[in-house]
Amino acid sequence: MDFNFLTPINDTVVAHLISQSMKSLGQNIAIHTTGNGLPDLSEVNIAIIGIKDGRGAPDNEGCGENLQYIREKLYQLFPGNWQTKIADLGNIKQGDTIKDTYFAVSSSVEYLLKKKIIPILIGGSQDLTYANYRGYDSLDQTINLVSVDSKFDLGAMNENLRSSSFLSKIIMEQPNNLFNYSNIGYQTYFNSQEEIELLDRLYFDAFRLGEVKDITLVEPIMRDADIVSIDISAVRQSEAPGNKNASPNGFYGEEICAISRYAGISDKVTSFGIYEYNSILDSNYQTANLIAQMIWCFIEGVNARAKDYPFVTKENYHKFTVLLTDDDPINFYKSDKSGRWWMEINMISNTKYKRHCVSTL
């Protein structure tokens, strides 16, 4: 694939690497630089891509710029005992129109997914989640989307695609590949009762901020996700000031890092995005620092994957069958490797939905 819409890492970031320890993360990943060009992806497992387009967030003008601050903080960190190969492919530059940017994002995601590479998307407005979602169109599979956000971002059905309305476009537009949507951390006063009731009628899952303060409850939600999208405004302003929609309430830094790690641990998660970073408001680069640590935690989670999702294989599981009167039996599976549980659901006979026939417990 021709990645001509990708620009190299900022030269100042590359120069900053010279002063870093040879054991730091920046010294141990493949980086798209002006001198070396794009790295070889043949053995890469995770690819980082910045997106320098915030036009979809008119209420957070400036997001998508200065992604080098995130990279500087990320490159300074030390990797764990990781086996995955990581590449930073640089930035998708702003297209002539926002649709051009969407095309570049979806094309990049599609290419990486077909290469079995997990894309980590940083920067830009959260409507880019829509472009990420469209990258799955050619894979002939339905998608579970998990959004960590204080708002649902449904917007009005006739509203243009924006960071505040991308979910309605994902739900309504064809081809419709959405199987389930889950929101983690919504705050009721930011969402109308009509929106809350609509999600309930659609049988989508929404978890209030107070419900998931026990962060361990997030793991089963992430276990079924394909795409994870995080709006940095879901983190409280004192922890992440770099967003014009930041609020006094939200997740603490260690909580959002734990959520990122749970996303990485999930065998099904194949793309991960953090959006709405606004460097103009980022006091002492605190938000950039937090996003770097979130990315680190996601990669740490990927390296800790048990690879025990039952859709792949049902060997090495304990199977429990519950017989219900006048109903089909319900099968439960317990993994010998991790101790996690799944429940098998009777799905309609469409092979497109087969991968969702096992649900988490």
C-alpha positions as semicolon CSV with decimal commas, in nm:
position;residue;x (nm);y (nm);z (nm)
1;M;0,000;0,000;0,000
2;D;0,117;0,353;-0,077
3;F;0,133;0,550;0,250
4;N;0,196;0,882;0,076
5;F;-0,043;1,058;0,313
6;L;0,180;0,971;0,611
7;T;0,439;1,229;0,717
8;P;0,753;1,142;0,919
9;I;0,799;1,201;1,289
10;N;0,895;1,558;1,377
11;D;1,272;1,604;1,350
12;T;1,286;1,755;1,699
13;V;1,145;1,433;1,845
14;V;1,404;1,227;1,658
15;A;1,680;1,461;1,779
16;H;1,548;1,430;2,135
17;L;1,602;1,052;2,115
18;I;1,979;1,103;2,114
19;S;1,969;1,199;2,481
20;Q;1,751;0,900;2,577
21;S;1,872;0,574;2,730
22;M;1,935;0,295;2,482
23;K;1,682;0,092;2,685
24;S;1,404;0,347;2,642
25;L;1,101;0,271;2,429
26;G;1,198;0,526;2,164
27;Q;1,528;0,346;2,108
28;N;1,354;0,010;2,066
29;I;1,079;0,074;1,813
30;A;1,088;0,131;1,437
31;I;1,019;0,495;1,354
32;H;0,918;0,671;1,033
33;T;1,181;0,943;0,995
34;T;1,275;1,181;0,716
35;G;1,608;1,006;0,668
36;N;1,499;0,643;0,692
37;G;1,148;0,655;0,551
38;L;0,874;0,414;0,654
39;P;0,984;0,113;0,859
40;D;0,949;-0,246;0,742
41;L;0,619;-0,386;0,873
42;S;0,688;-0,754;0,808
43;E;0,738;-0,840;1,178
44;V;0,544;-0,553;1,337
45;N;0,255;-0,629;1,576
46;I;0,150;-0,276;1,679
47;A;0,162;0,044;1,471
48;I;0,117;0,397;1,609
49;I;-0,039;0,659;1,381
50;G;-0,106;1,022;1,465
51;I;-0,392;1,206;1,294
52;K;-0,346;1,580;1,251
53;D;-0,707;1,674;1,183
54;G;-0,938;1,826;1,442
55;R;-1,194;1,980;1,208
56;G;-1,462;1,747;1,341
57;A;-1,443;1,909;1,686
58;P;-1,538;2,279;1,647
59;D;-1,581;2,295;2,026
60;N;-1,221;2,177;2,081
61;E;-1,034;2,379;1,820
62;G;-0,665;2,293;1,814
63;C;-0,690;1,919;1,877
64;G;-0,474;1,714;1,644
65;E;-0,180;1,951;1,661
66;N;0,155;1,909;1,838
67;L;0,138;1,532;1,867
68;Q;0,515;1,540;1,913
69;Y;0,455;1,618;2,281
70;I;0,285;1,280;2,327
71;R;0,563;1,103;2,140
72;E;0,839;1,270;2,341
73;K;0,677;1,147;2,663
74;L;0,610;0,801;2,520
75;Y;0,963;0,752;2,386
76;Q;1,110;0,836;2,729
77;L;0,928;0,544;2,894
78;F;1,091;0,205;2,936
79;P;0,928;-0,101;2,774
80;G;0,817;-0,394;2,984
81;N;0,913;-0,754;2,920
82;W;0,747;-0,732;2,580
83;Q;0,762;-0,964;2,282
84;T;0,564;-0,744;2,042
85;K;0,735;-0,542;1,771
86;I;0,622;-0,178;1,758
87;A;0,643;0,081;1,480
88;D;0,554;0,449;1,474
89;L;0,435;0,528;1,123
90;G;0,418;0,904;1,172
91;N;0,116;1,127;1,111
92;I;-0,174;1,133;0,870
93;K;-0,172;1,491;0,750
94;Q;-0,489;1,692;0,723
95;G;-0,658;1,629;0,389
96;D;-0,798;1,895;0,158
97;T;-1,138;1,797;0,298
98;I;-1,222;1,605;0,612
99;K;-1,346;1,321;0,390
100;D;-0,993;1,290;0,255
101;T;-0,869;1,243;0,610
102;Y;-1,138;0,982;0,676
103;F;-1,029;0,794;0,365
104;A;-0,664;0,800;0,473
105;V;-0,752;0,673;0,821
106;S;-0,986;0,396;0,703
107;S;-0,739;0,284;0,433
108;S;-0,454;0,270;0,684
109;V;-0,662;0,077;0,938
110;E;-0,784;-0,168;0,673
111;Y;-0,429;-0,234;0,552
112;L;-0,293;-0,287;0,904
113;L;-0,580;-0,513;1,008
114;K;-0,522;-0,736;0,706
115;K;-0,155;-0,755;0,810
116;K;-0,267;-0,859;1,164
117;I;-0,118;-0,535;1,300
118;I;-0,302;-0,346;1,577
119;P;-0,327;0,028;1,499
120;I;-0,302;0,278;1,784
121;L;-0,451;0,608;1,670
122;I;-0,368;0,932;1,854
123;G;-0,479;1,289;1,820
124;G;-0,754;1,462;1,626
125;S;-1,126;1,476;1,688
126;Q;-1,325;1,172;1,800
127;D;-1,530;1,159;1,481
128;L;-1,223;0,981;1,342
129;T;-1,363;0,677;1,525
130;Y;-1,607;0,663;1,234
131;A;-1,317;0,640;0,989
132;N;-1,156;0,371;1,206
133;Y;-1,486;0,178;1,199
134;R;-1,506;0,207;0,819
135;G;-1,163;0,041;0,799
136;Y;-1,339;-0,286;0,888
137;D;-1,588;-0,273;0,597
138;S;-1,396;-0,510;0,370
139;L;-1,338;-0,768;0,645
140;D;-1,695;-0,906;0,627
141;Q;-1,746;-0,904;1,002
142;T;-1,961;-0,720;1,250
143;I;-1,802;-0,490;1,504
144;N;-1,832;-0,428;1,876
145;L;-1,741;-0,068;1,957
146;V;-1,652;0,047;2,309
147;S;-1,629;0,421;2,375
148;V;-1,484;0,566;2,695
149;D;-1,658;0,901;2,705
150;S;-1,867;1,123;2,931
151;K;-2,111;1,169;2,640
152;F;-2,276;0,931;2,392
153;D;-2,204;1,156;2,090
154;L;-2,531;1,065;1,921
155;G;-2,621;1,416;1,804
156;A;-2,916;1,477;1,574
157;M;-2,981;1,226;1,297
158;N;-2,960;1,498;1,029
159;E;-2,646;1,657;1,179
160;N;-2,320;1,654;0,985
161;L;-2,056;1,408;1,098
162;R;-1,884;1,563;1,399
163;S;-1,717;1,446;1,717
164;S;-2,051;1,510;1,889
165;S;-2,256;1,302;1,641
166;F;-2,033;1,024;1,505
167;L;-2,224;0,744;1,683
168;S;-2,551;0,815;1,499
169;K;-2,363;0,790;1,168
170;I;-2,213;0,455;1,268
171;I;-2,560;0,328;1,367
172;M;-2,751;0,458;1,064
173;E;-2,520;0,452;0,762
174;Q;-2,466;0,157;0,530
175;P;-2,289;-0,076;0,527
176;N;-2,399;-0,131;0,886
177;N;-2,145;-0,356;1,053
178;L;-2,215;-0,255;1,413
179;F;-2,313;-0,549;1,633
180;N;-2,296;-0,378;1,972
181;Y;-2,198;-0,046;2,125
182;S;-2,089;0,005;2,485
183;N;-2,019;0,331;2,661
184;I;-1,798;0,340;2,969
185;G;-1,808;0,635;3,206
186;Y;-2,097;0,849;3,080
187;Q;-2,214;1,131;3,306
188;T;-2,591;1,169;3,313
189;Y;-2,600;1,550;3,318
190;F;-2,412;1,559;2,984
191;N;-2,670;1,339;2,808
192;S;-3,040;1,396;2,751
193;Q;-3,292;1,147;2,884
194;E;-3,401;1,083;2,524
195;E;-3,048;0,970;2,434
196;I;-3,025;0,747;2,741
197;E;-3,362;0,589;2,658
198;L;-3,265;0,545;2,291
199;L;-2,952;0,349;2,382
200;D;-3,165;0,133;2,610
201;R;-3,417;0,066;2,331
202;L;-3,132;-0,029;2,097
203;Y;-3,008;-0,277;2,361
204;F;-2,673;-0,105;2,376
205;D;-2,475;-0,099;2,699
206;A;-2,404;0,219;2,893
207;F;-2,223;0,234;3,226
208;R;-2,228;0,548;3,439
209;L;-1,904;0,684;3,576
210;G;-2,004;0,582;3,928
211;E;-2,079;0,224;3,820
212;V;-1,731;0,163;3,681
213;K;-1,537;0,320;3,967
214;D;-1,474;-0,047;4,045
215;I;-1,242;-0,066;3,744
216;T;-1,241;-0,448;3,743
217;L;-1,594;-0,429;3,599
218;V;-1,445;-0,285;3,278
219;E;-1,255;-0,604;3,186
220;P;-1,561;-0,809;3,077
221;I;-1,683;-0,513;2,869
222;M;-1,350;-0,484;2,690
223;R;-1,331;-0,860;2,640
224;D;-1,591;-0,840;2,362
225;A;-1,467;-0,518;2,196
226;D;-1,314;-0,486;1,849
227;I;-1,262;-0,108;1,851
228;V;-1,187;0,098;2,162
229;S;-1,222;0,476;2,134
230;I;-1,125;0,704;2,424
231;D;-1,218;1,072;2,443
232;I;-0,958;1,226;2,674
233;S;-1,235;1,448;2,818
234;A;-1,354;1,135;3,001
235;V;-1,061;1,204;3,236
236;R;-1,113;1,473;3,500
237;Q;-0,964;1,814;3,425
238;S;-0,719;1,804;3,716
239;E;-0,562;1,493;3,560
240;A;-0,585;1,590;3,191
241;P;-0,635;1,964;3,131
242;G;-0,552;1,941;2,759
243;N;-0,911;1,944;2,631
244;K;-1,164;2,228;2,600
245;N;-1,443;1,997;2,719
246;A;-1,260;1,877;3,029
247;S;-1,480;1,849;3,338
248;P;-1,419;1,846;3,715
249;N;-1,547;1,487;3,722
250;G;-1,419;1,186;3,533
251;F;-1,166;0,908;3,559
252;Y;-0,843;0,949;3,749
253;G;-0,514;0,894;3,567
254;E;-0,454;0,549;3,715
255;E;-0,811;0,447;3,629
256;I;-0,787;0,541;3,261
257;C;-0,451;0,362;3,243
258;A;-0,612;0,049;3,392
259;I;-0,893;0,076;3,133
260;S;-0,631;0,102;2,857
261;R;-0,457;-0,207;2,990
262;Y;-0,785;-0,400;2,993
263;A;-0,836;-0,298;2,630
264;G;-0,493;-0,437;2,547
265;I;-0,555;-0,764;2,733
266;S;-0,870;-0,835;2,530
267;D;-0,798;-1,094;2,260
268;K;-1,061;-0,934;2,035
269;V;-0,949;-0,569;2,040
270;T;-0,785;-0,495;1,705
271;S;-0,770;-0,114;1,713
272;F;-0,732;0,145;1,986
273;G;-0,769;0,524;1,965
274;I;-0,722;0,821;2,198
275;Y;-0,875;1,147;2,074
276;E;-0,935;1,516;2,145
277;Y;-0,590;1,605;2,284
278;N;-0,549;1,982;2,277
279;S;-0,193;2,097;2,343
280;I;-0,297;2,464;2,378
281;L;-0,448;2,390;2,720
282;D;-0,199;2,124;2,830
283;S;-0,034;2,266;3,139
284;N;0,318;2,129;3,185
285;Y;0,240;1,862;2,918
286;Q;0,043;1,670;3,179
287;T;-0,216;1,536;2,932
288;A;0,055;1,434;2,683
289;N;0,226;1,249;2,967
290;L;-0,096;1,069;3,061
291;I;-0,175;0,970;2,700
292;A;0,179;0,831;2,664
293;Q;0,123;0,620;2,975
294;M;-0,217;0,504;2,844
295;I;-0,050;0,386;2,523
296;W;0,220;0,212;2,729
297;C;-0,050;0,036;2,937
298;F;-0,236;-0,075;2,623
299;I;0,083;-0,227;2,480
300;E;0,152;-0,389;2,817
301;G;-0,195;-0,543;2,800
302;V;-0,139;-0,676;2,447
303;N;0,175;-0,850;2,572
304;A;-0,028;-1,009;2,854
305;R;-0,299;-1,156;2,629
306;A;-0,398;-1,508;2,729
307;K;-0,524;-1,589;2,377
308;D;-0,806;-1,790;2,529
309;Y;-1,110;-1,644;2,352
310;P;-1,340;-1,948;2,294
311;F;-1,435;-1,849;1,940
312;V;-1,085;-1,945;1,833
313;T;-1,086;-2,283;2,006
314;K;-1,291;-2,451;2,275
315;E;-1,018;-2,689;2,381
316;N;-0,880;-2,652;2,732
317;Y;-1,214;-2,527;2,864
318;H;-1,455;-2,663;3,118
319;K;-1,802;-2,667;2,963
320;F;-2,112;-2,636;3,179
321;T;-2,460;-2,685;3,032
322;V;-2,773;-2,548;3,198
323;L;-3,106;-2,696;3,085
324;L;-3,404;-2,461;3,093
325;T;-3,767;-2,572;3,052
326;D;-3,897;-2,530;2,694
327;D;-3,573;-2,363;2,593
328;D;-3,246;-2,454;2,431
329;P;-2,966;-2,535;2,675
330;I;-2,723;-2,259;2,769
331;N;-2,354;-2,345;2,756
332;F;-2,093;-2,184;2,980
333;Y;-1,718;-2,208;2,924
334;K;-1,445;-2,155;3,182
335;S;-1,090;-2,106;3,058
336;D;-0,825;-2,329;3,215
337;K;-0,563;-2,065;3,129
338;S;-0,715;-1,753;3,283
339;G;-1,020;-1,864;3,483
340;R;-1,242;-1,632;3,277
341;W;-1,602;-1,728;3,189
342;W;-1,804;-1,702;2,867
343;M;-2,166;-1,781;2,784
344;E;-2,266;-1,923;2,445
345;I;-2,558;-1,742;2,283
346;N;-2,793;-1,884;2,022
347;M;-2,744;-1,660;1,719
348;I;-2,929;-1,646;1,391
349;S;-2,765;-1,862;1,125
350;N;-2,569;-1,580;0,961
351;T;-2,197;-1,657;0,959
352;K;-2,131;-1,283;0,986
353;Y;-2,250;-1,303;1,348
354;K;-2,078;-1,628;1,439
355;R;-1,787;-1,454;1,611
356;H;-2,034;-1,298;1,858
357;C;-2,199;-1,626;1,962
358;V;-1,990;-1,633;2,282
359;S;-2,045;-1,352;2,531
360;T;-1,846;-1,256;2,839
361;L;-1,955;-1,305;3,198
